[in-house]
């Protein structure tokens, strides 16, 4: 999920009761809930390295106790500085139970893995011993409904606090516990509901085939906000076909002329591109990866090869049908078989059918 959801999930976990056990619980939970995404620093090494390491070792079960320990260590340093300041003012130090604080950070770090598993990008919780990607694919990476739950969890206690002060009610400690629990339970309920709808959408596609050939595989990807709207991917021996599923009316919309992409040929350039760093990383991650030779198509953010006469180059594109939503295309249309730039796509320049002459992703070249 995106960072806002992780941060606020951690804050809700801290306010749901851990903050009654120890000081700094909400702070530790908020930091631990997002700490796994520090792997974005790999982006400084290039977009391909970022894809290779994103949701890698920091998103594993083995990293949870380490992440929690680092967060608690950071809180300990903060407390040392704070205690010195308070001692100078003769103020009593806060009551800290380090065991509870570590448990809080562990729970928050686990929440990051669980939330990331719910969307279609996936996680590798057993990496490096098991590099397999696992993805629930029933929650969108950014869910406005969850943001609404967080708004209630943090706005309502503040609003009720204003009301209490106006009528002279004594201020309550640890305000907002009930609303925090409500938000967390709401996220669980939303996830459960979407899980059921995902299964129903898959069943609907299986019982109402949209292809002219026998189906080899089906994938269902979520849309934000609307749990009844799903993006379907259907694979046959010779082509892929996408469809839009509406569970409200038990309807499946797919245009064979627009939503079909025949499987690209494995040319020498395609095979060479698959052996590059980008190719190996992308095919390891891309559940519905499509690799195709698109000809001499310049790539945004990467200059075409400058060659001597007699040599030739071509562009090989890597894309993943999981993200072939029309509203994510840079040209406002589906990229399946079209010319729109797919999100999370990659490109490799191949010279003379075998030589890697440059790799790029999302407008950034891998140096």
C-alpha positions in Angstrom: 0.0 0.0 0.0 1.0 3.6 -0.3 2.9 5.3 2.7 -0.1 7.2 4.1 -2.0 4.0 4.8 1.0 2.4 6.4 1.8 5.4 8.7 -1.8 5.8 9.8 -2.3 2.1 10.4 0.6 2.2 12.7 -0.8 5.2 14.5 -4.1 3.4 15.0 -2.4 0.3 16.3 -0.6 2.5 18.9 -3.8 4.3 19.9 -5.8 1.1 20.0 -4.3 0.1 23.4 -0.6 -0.2 23.2 -0.2 3.5 24.3 -1.9 2.5 27.6 0.9 0.1 28.3 3.9 2.2 27.5 5.0 5.7 26.5 6.1 6.2 22.8 3.8 3.3 21.7 2.1 5.4 19.0 5.4 6.8 17.8 7.1 3.4 17.6 4.1 1.8 15.8 3.8 4.6 13.3 7.5 4.4 12.4 7.6 0.6 12.3 4.6 0.4 10.1 6.3 2.2 7.3 10.0 1.3 8.0 10.1 -1.5 5.4 9.7 0.9 2.6 13.2 2.3 3.3 14.2 -0.1 0.6 13.4 2.7 -1.9 17.0 3.9 -1.3 17.9 1.4 -4.0 16.3 3.8 -6.4 19.5 5.8 -6.2 21.2 2.9 -7.9 18.8 3.0 -10.8 15.2 1.9 -11.6 16.1 -1.7 -12.3 17.9 -2.1 -9.0 14.9 -0.5 -7.3 12.6 -3.1 -8.9 15.0 -5.9 -7.9 15.2 -4.9 -4.2 11.8 -3.3 -3.6 9.7 -5.5 -1.3 12.7 -7.7 -0.8 14.5 -8.4 2.4 12.9 -5.6 4.3 9.5 -7.1 3.5 10.2 -10.5 5.0 9.2 -12.2 8.2 12.9 -12.3 9.2 13.1 -8.5 8.9 10.2 -7.9 11.3 12.1 -8.3 14.6 15.1 -6.4 13.1 12.9 -3.5 12.0 11.2 -3.4 15.4 14.6 -3.4 17.1 15.9 -0.5 15.0 12.8 1.5 15.7 12.9 0.9 19.4 16.6 1.8 19.3 15.7 5.1 17.7 13.0 5.7 20.3 15.6 4.9 23.0 17.9 7.6 21.7 15.0 10.1 21.5 14.0 9.3 25.1 17.6 9.8 26.3 17.6 13.3 24.8 14.1 14.0 26.1 14.9 12.7 29.6 17.9 15.0 29.9 15.8 18.0 29.0 13.1 17.0 31.4 15.6 16.4 34.2 16.8 20.0 33.8 13.2 21.1 34.4 12.7 18.7 37.4 9.9 16.9 35.4 9.1 13.3 36.1 10.3 11.0 33.2 7.7 9.1 31.2 6.9 5.5 32.1 8.4 3.2 29.4 8.0 -0.5 29.2 10.5 -1.6 26.6 9.1 -5.1 26.2 5.7 -3.7 25.3 7.3 -1.1 23.1 9.2 -3.8 21.1 6.0 -5.9 20.8 4.1 -2.8 19.5 6.8 -2.3 16.9 6.7 -5.9 15.8 2.9 -5.9 15.4 3.2 -2.7 13.3 6.0 -4.1 11.1 3.9 -7.2 10.5 1.0 -4.9 9.4 3.1 -3.6 6.6 3.6 -7.1 5.1 -0.1 -7.9 5.5 -1.3 -4.7 3.8 1.2 -5.0 1.0 0.1 -8.6 0.4 -3.5 -7.5 -0.2 -2.7 -5.7 -3.4 -1.6 -7.0 -6.8 2.1 -6.0 -6.6 2.8 -8.7 -4.1 5.4 -9.5 -1.4 8.1 -12.1 -0.9 7.8 -12.8 2.9 10.1 -15.8 2.8 12.9 -14.2 0.6 15.7 -15.2 0.0 15.0 -18.8 1.0 11.8 -18.7 -1.1 11.8 -15.9 -3.7 8.2 -16.6 -4.8 5.9 -13.6 -4.9 2.5 -13.8 -3.1 -0.3 -11.3 -3.9 -3.9 -11.3 -2.6 -4.9 -8.9 -5.5 -8.2 -7.9 -3.7 -7.2 -4.4 -2.5 -6.1 -1.5 -4.7 -2.7 0.0 -3.8 -4.5 3.3 -2.7 -7.9 2.8 -1.1 -10.0 6.0 -0.4 -12.3 4.0 1.8 -9.4 3.2 4.1 -8.5 6.9 4.1 -12.1 7.7 5.2 -11.8 5.3 8.1 -8.5 7.0 9.2 -10.2 10.4 8.9 -12.9 9.3 11.4 -10.3 7.7 13.7 -8.3 10.9 14.1 -10.9 13.6 13.5 -13.7 12.4 15.8 -11.6 12.3 19.0 -10.3 15.8 18.2 -13.9 17.0 17.6 -15.2 15.4 20.7 -12.3 16.8 22.7 -13.3 20.3 21.6 -16.9 19.7 22.7 -15.8 18.4 26.1 -13.6 21.5 26.7 -16.5 23.8 25.8 -18.8 22.2 28.4 -16.1 21.9 31.0 -15.7 18.1 31.0 -12.4 16.8 32.5 -10.0 15.8 29.7 -9.8 12.0 29.3 -6.4 10.4 28.9 -5.8 8.2 25.8 -8.7 9.6 23.9 -9.5 7.9 20.6 -9.0 4.3 21.5 -12.5 3.3 20.4 -12.2 5.1 17.1 -8.8 3.6 16.4 -10.1 0.1 17.0 -13.1 1.0 14.8 -10.8 2.0 11.9 -8.7 -1.1 12.2 -11.8 -3.4 12.3 -13.2 -1.5 9.3 -10.0 -2.2 7.3 -10.3 -5.9 8.2 -14.0 -5.9 7.2 -13.3 -4.2 3.9 -10.5 -6.6 3.1 -12.8 -9.6 3.9 -15.5 -8.2 1.7 -13.2 -7.5 -1.1 -11.8 -11.1 -0.8 -15.2 -12.5 -1.2 -16.0 -10.2 -4.2 -12.7 -11.3 -5.8 -13.7 -14.9 -5.6 -17.2 -14.1 -7.0 -15.7 -12.2 -9.9 -13.3 -15.1 -10.7 -16.2 -17.5 -10.6 -18.3 -15.3 -12.9 -15.5 -15.1 -15.5 -14.9 -18.9 -15.3 -18.6 -19.6 -15.9 -19.0 -17.0 -18.7 -15.9 -17.3 -21.0 -15.1 -14.3 -23.1 -12.5 -15.9 -25.3 -12.9 -18.0 -28.5 -10.3 -20.5 -27.3 -9.9 -22.7 -24.2 -8.7 -20.7 -21.1 -5.3 -21.5 -19.6 -5.4 -18.9 -16.8 -7.5 -16.1 -15.2 -6.4 -13.1 -13.2 -8.6 -10.6 -11.4 -7.3 -7.2 -10.4 -9.1 -4.7 -8.1 -10.2 -1.2 -8.8 -10.2 1.5 -6.1 -13.3 2.4 -4.1 -15.7 0.1 -6.0 -15.5 -3.5 -4.7 -17.9 -4.7 -7.5 -15.7 -3.6 -10.4 -12.7 -5.8 -11.4 -10.2 -6.0 -14.2 -9.9 -9.5 -15.6 -7.1 -11.0 -17.6 -7.7 -14.2 -19.5 -5.0 -16.3 -21.1 -5.3 -18.8 -23.9 -2.6 -20.6 -25.9 -2.3 -17.9 -28.5 -3.5 -14.6 -26.9 -4.4 -12.6 -23.8 -7.8 -10.9 -23.5 -8.9 -8.4 -20.8 -12.4 -7.7 -19.6 -14.2 -5.4 -17.2 -16.3 -7.3 -14.6 -19.3 -5.6 -12.9 -20.7 -7.8 -10.1 -23.7 -5.5 -9.6 -25.2 -6.7 -12.8 -23.2 -9.9 -13.2 -21.9 -8.4 -16.4 -18.6 -8.9 -18.3 -17.5 -6.4 -20.9 -14.8 -7.3 -23.4 -14.3 -6.2 -27.0 -12.4 -8.9 -29.0 -11.1 -6.2 -31.4 -9.8 -3.9 -28.7 -9.0 -6.1 -25.7 -7.1 -9.0 -27.3 -3.3 -9.1 -27.7 -1.8 -12.1 -29.5 1.3 -13.5 -27.7 4.4 -11.9 -29.2 7.0 -13.9 -31.1 10.2 -14.9 -29.3 12.6 -13.2 -31.6 16.4 -13.2 -31.1 16.1 -9.7 -29.7 13.4 -10.7 -27.2 15.5 -13.7 -26.0 18.6 -11.4 -25.6 16.5 -8.9 -23.7 15.3 -11.6 -21.3 18.9 -12.3 -20.4 19.6 -8.7 -19.4 19.4 -7.5 -15.8 16.1 -5.8 -16.5 14.8 -9.0 -18.2 15.7 -11.3 -15.3 14.4 -9.0 -12.6 11.1 -8.2 -14.5 10.3 -11.8 -15.4 11.0 -12.8 -11.7 8.4 -10.3 -10.6 6.0 -10.0 -13.5 3.1 -12.5 -12.9 1.5 -11.5 -16.2 4.6 -10.2 -17.9 4.5 -9.7 -21.7 7.7 -9.2 -23.6 7.6 -7.9 -27.2 9.8 -6.4 -29.9 8.3 -3.0 -30.7 10.8 -2.1 -33.4 12.9 1.1 -33.5 10.8 2.9 -30.9 12.7 5.5 -28.9 12.3 5.2 -25.1 11.5 8.2 -22.9 14.6 9.1 -20.8 17.0 7.0 -22.9 18.8 8.0 -26.1 18.7 5.5 -28.9 22.0 3.7 -29.7 24.4 5.6 -32.0 25.7 2.9 -34.4 28.0 2.6 -37.3 26.5 1.9 -40.8 25.4 -1.7 -41.2 24.3 -2.2 -37.6 20.7 -2.2 -36.4 18.8 -1.8 -33.1 15.4 -2.5 -31.8 13.4 -1.9 -28.6 12.1 -4.7 -26.5 9.3 -3.8 -24.1 8.4 -5.5 -20.8 5.0 -4.9 -19.4 2.7 -6.6 -16.9 -1.0 -7.0 -17.7 -1.9 -6.7 -14.0 -1.5 -2.9 -14.4 -3.3 -2.6 -17.8 -6.0 -0.3 -16.4 -7.2 2.2 -18.8 -7.1 5.0 -16.2 -3.4 4.3 -15.5 -2.3 4.6 -19.1 -0.3 7.8 -19.9 -2.6 8.3 -22.9 -5.9 7.6 -21.1 -6.5 4.3 -22.8 -5.7 0.6 -22.4 -2.2 -0.3 -23.4 -3.1 -3.9 -24.4 -1.9 -4.2 -28.0 -1.9 -0.4 -28.2 0.7 2.4 -28.1 0.0 3.8 -24.6 2.9 3.7 -22.1 2.0 1.0 -19.5 2.8 1.7 -15.8 5.7 -0.2 -14.3 7.0 -1.1 -17.8 10.6 -1.5 -18.9 12.5 -1.3 -22.1 15.8 -2.6 -23.4 17.7 -1.5 -26.6 19.1 -4.6 -28.4 21.7 -4.1 -31.0 22.2 -6.7 -33.8 19.8 -9.1 -32.1 22.0 -9.9 -29.2 23.8 -6.9 -27.6 22.3 -4.9 -24.6 22.6 -1.2 -25.5 20.6 0.3 -22.6 17.8 -0.4 -20.1 15.2 1.9 -18.7 12.0 1.9 -16.6 9.4 4.6 -16.1 11.4 7.3 -17.9 14.7 6.5 -16.0 17.7 4.9 -17.5 19.7 2.2 -15.7 23.3 3.2 -15.7 
